[in-house]
Amino acid sequence: MIMKTLRKLIDKLGKEKLTLACAESASGGYVSYLLTKIPGSSRIFRGSIVVYSLEAKTKFFKIPPAILRQTQGVSRKITSLLARRVKNILNTDVGAALTGFAGPAGKNVGQVFLSVSYRNKTSVKKVMIKGSRDKVRKEASMILIEMIYNQVGAGHARPVKK
């Protein structure tokens, strides 16, 4: 199922001559891995910045450490900033971001925020994913791919319901 969505996303972006960049935290680059499995993805995918630590979010995206410490770098606001800023940094039409707590321990394990920035609109979605660390990472990445496709496929960014 995900391969079909990936192919449709790559085809849609290519047809529209749109480019994509990602900022990944909890996924550790898994979104990029999925995107680059599809032949022809190099036409649209400019890259991903994996900002796994708070320090990396500050260095690459200029998010103040005080804001990051409040939520351990995982929130609607931070994920939205990452999506908008990666789009600007890599000069793309679409920016996407993923932050979350993959576990295996902690009070918010499975909480993930996903964001897509396209055409001056940025949407954020919060999901809870139960399961292993690997399941959280993989499922969150697949949800983000679907979210990108839904927003770009619709021709405009629209708010995504929880």
Secondary structure, DSSP 8 states (H G I E B T S, - for coil): -HHHHHHHHHHHHHHHT--EEEEESTTTTHHHHHHTTSTTGGGTEEEEEE--SHHHHHHHH---HHHHHHHTT-SHHHHHHHHHHHHHHTT-SEEEEEEE---SSSTTTTEEEEEEEETTEEEEEEEE--S-HHHHHHHHHHHHHHHHHHHHHTTS------
